[in-house]
Amino acid sequence: MDIHLFEKTILKLPSPIQELNHSIFKKAEITVYVKRDDLIHPIISGNKWRKLSEYIGIAKENPELPILSFGGAYSNHLYALAYIGKQLKIQTIGIVRGDELTYTSNPFLTQMHEWGMKLYFVNRKQYKLKNSPLNEKVLLIPEGGYGELGINGIKQLVNEITPLDPTHIITAVGTGTTALGIRKFWDKPIYGILTLNNLAEIQRHENEFNITGNIWLEDYIMGKYAKESDIINNFCATFENAHQVQIEPIYTGKMFYGLYDLIQKKHFPRGSKILALHSGGIKLTN
């Protein structure tokens, strides 16, 4: 199957844009929309296909090269990559943080193994180097799909939101790839809600690709990455009940919490048309 057929038959593209209604939006005289990239696919959810698509194109042109990438034990990025590899008959290799792990350590690693991804479990010191431990030639994708190709893959997303012409775009930030990609192809600053304490890294990424002007917000990290927060957990439940849109506490929960807070603090002028990007994160086993 080629990529165009894959997008047409397997993925839901373009993803829909949905208006959210809430009393605080009405009071602020602001319109809020959500770009439902979580609906692209149950497994290749959110921004995962956006960031991987350019790499996958190269892999299809070079079938002798396996794709190698990195992630933790519950990596959405590796999970999506393993599934894509199975569907498009591309060899995939996952370097997983934690040499105490095996493919039986959780259902997602088991599923990735069953999809054909070769998993290598390395200690945290080795993982931090982000180098391939293998001697064979590979197509290396940085952690989370970061890189020039990942950034360029966001162009399709920008094309889909251009007709709405929002005044502001807001997204969760991990590596910053999605926000930088939107900024590269969009002439307005992006509000990036950081989900971990990595502002210096994000700023290095800005300088690396000379993509500047985004607004990075650190106010909603709420502790260490992926650690439980009662505030965010409760917000996610309330949000889903109000809008029938499922979000999770690591990325999208913090992003929407931050958006609500900014609106209540009158950060955006009246008449603003805000687009929030739902970048997925809800992982399902096959």
N, C-alpha and C positions, 0 to 999 in steps of 0.2 A: 504493500500500500504506500502511495506517495503522500507527501505532507498535505497537499491541497485536498486530496480525497479524505485524509484523516481529519482535517479541520471541518470538512463539510459533513461527514457522516458520524464522527465520534464526538466532536466538540460542539458546544452551543455558542457559536460566534455569528454576529457580534452579541455580546452579553447584554441583557436588558438594563435599562435605566429606570429606576423606580422613585417616585416622590415619597418622602416621609412626611407625615403630618404629626405635629405635636404642639401643645399649647405654648411652649416656650418659643417655638419658631414663629407662631402666629403673633405672639406678643412683641417679638423683636422685629416683626415685619420682614422676615427672611424666609426664602425658599430653600429647602434642603432636598437634594437627590442623592441616591446611592447607586453607584455603578456595580451591578451584581456579577462581578467576576467569579464569585463563589458558585455561580450556576453554570460555569463553562463545562464542568465535568465533576462527578462525585470524587474522583481521585486526583485528576490534574486540575485542581481547584485554584481559583484566584489568579495571582500573577505568575504562577508556576509555568504555564505554557508560554506566556508573554516572554519571560526571561530565557526560556530554553529553546524557543523556536529557531533562532538563528543558529545555535549550536547543532540542533537536530538536522537542519538543512545541510550543514557541512558533513555531518556524520553519514547522511544518506548518499552524499557524493563520494565518500571515502569509506566504503563498507569494511575495509580491512582494519580500520582503526576503531577499537573499542572506546566508548566514552568513560572517562573516570572523573568522579567528583567526590565531595566530602560532606559529612553531616554527622549529627548526633544520633543517638539511639531511636529518636522519634522524629527524625528529619522529614518534614513535608517535601522538601526538595528532592531528596534521594528516593522517597516513596513514589513521587510523580515520575521521576526519571526511570525508575525500574519498570513502571507500568508502560511508559512510552516505549522503552526498549523492547518489551515483550510484543506490543502491538505492531511496531514498525520493524521488528526483527533486527534490532541494533544491539550489539554487545554492550553491556554496561558493567561498570565496576564501582563499588561504593567503599570508600575509606571511612570507617566509622570510629568515632572518638570513644575509647574505652576498651582496653585490651582484656578486661574482665568479662566482656560480653561474648555471646555466640549468636548465631542466627535463631536460636530458640529462646532468646532472652525476653522477647515480647512479640505479640502477634504481627506487628508491622515489619520487623526484621524477618520473621518467618515468611511473610507474604512476599517480601522483596526477593528472598532466596528462591521461593517457588516460581517467581516470575523470571528467574534466570540471572539476576544480578549477582556477580561474584562479590562477596563481602569480605573485607579485610579489617580486622579490629586492631587498632594501634593505641599505644599509650598516649596520654595527653601531651607529653613533650614532643613526640613524633608528629602528632596531629597538628600541633601549632605551626609546624614548618610548612604545612600544606603542599608537600611534595609527593610525587608518586613513589611508592616503595617498590615499584615493579621495573624490570629492565625493558619490557616491551614498549613499543611506541603507542601512545594513546592520544585521544583528543581530550584535553584536560579542561574541565569546567570548574572555575573557582566556587568556593562554598556559597550556596544560596543562588547560584547563577550569576554572580557578580561579574562584571567585566564589560568591555566595549560591546560585545555581541549581545549580552544581556540587556544593556542599556538600549541598544538599537532595536531590540525586540519589542520595546514599549511603544514604538511608533504606531503600530496597529491600534493600540488602546487609544492613543491621542486622536487618531482618525475617527474613532467611534464616538468620542465625546465632543468633537468639534462642533457638530450641529447644535448641541445644547448651549454652547458658548457660556459656560459658568464664569462668574466673577472670581471665584476662589475654588481651588482643588485641595483636598486634604487626604492624606494617606498615612498609614502606619509605616514605620521605618525600621528595617533590620540592618541590611548592608547599605541601604540607600539607593539600590539599583533602580527601583521603580520610580522613586521621586526624581532621581537624576534623569531617567529616561523621559519622564513627562516634561521636565523642564527643558530638555534638549529640543523637544518638538513643540513646545507650548511657550507663548511669549509672556506668561504671567508667573509670578512666584508660586511655588507649591508650599503648602503648610505640611511639614513632616513631623508626625508625633513619634518621637523616639521611644523604643520599647526596651532598650537596654542602655547602659552607660557607655556609649561609644561615639560621642560627639567628635572627638579628635579623629577617629577613624573615618567618620563621614566627611569631615572637612578635608582629610587627605584625598578621599575619593573625588570630592569636588575639584580639587586642584589638579588631580591626575588627568581628568578629562576636561578641565576648564569649563565646567558647567556650574555656574554660581547663581546666586540670587534667591535661593530657596530659604524658607523660614523654618529653622529647626527648633522644636519645642521639647524641652527636657522635663517639663513639670508633671508628666503623667507616667513616668517609668515605674514608680511605686515599688522600690526594692530591686532585688536581683532578678535577672532574666528568668522567666518561666516559674518564678516562685508564686505561690498562692496569695491572692489579695482578696479579702472579704469584700472590700469596696467594689473592686472590678467584677468579682463573681456575682455579686448582687445586682450590679448594673447590667451585666449581660442577661441575667434572667428577666429583669424588668424590661429591657430593650426588646427582647424576643417576644415577650407578652404583648408589648405595645405595637410592634410593627410586623410580627410574624416573620422576622428575619433572624436567623441564628448567627451569633457571633461567638468568639472565643476570647479568653482573658489575656492571651499573650500578645496578640497583635491588634485585631480589630476591636476588641473590647476597650483597650486603652485609647485607640484612635477615636471611637465614638464617644467615649467618656470625655475625652479632651474637647471634642467638638461641642458637646452639650455645655461644658463648662465655659468655653470661650464665648458661646452665644449668650449665656446667662450673664457673663461679665461685659456684654456689649462690645466685644472685640470687633465684630463685623458691622459695617454701616447698614442702615435700613435699606431695603431693596436688594440686598446681596442675594446672589444665586449660587449656592454652595454645592459642589459635587464631592461626595465622600466615596473613596474607592474601597469596596469590599474585596480585600485581597485574599479571601479564602481562609484556610487554616483549620477547617473542620475535616479531620481525617477519618475515612471510613475504610474498613477492610473489605476486600472484594467478596 
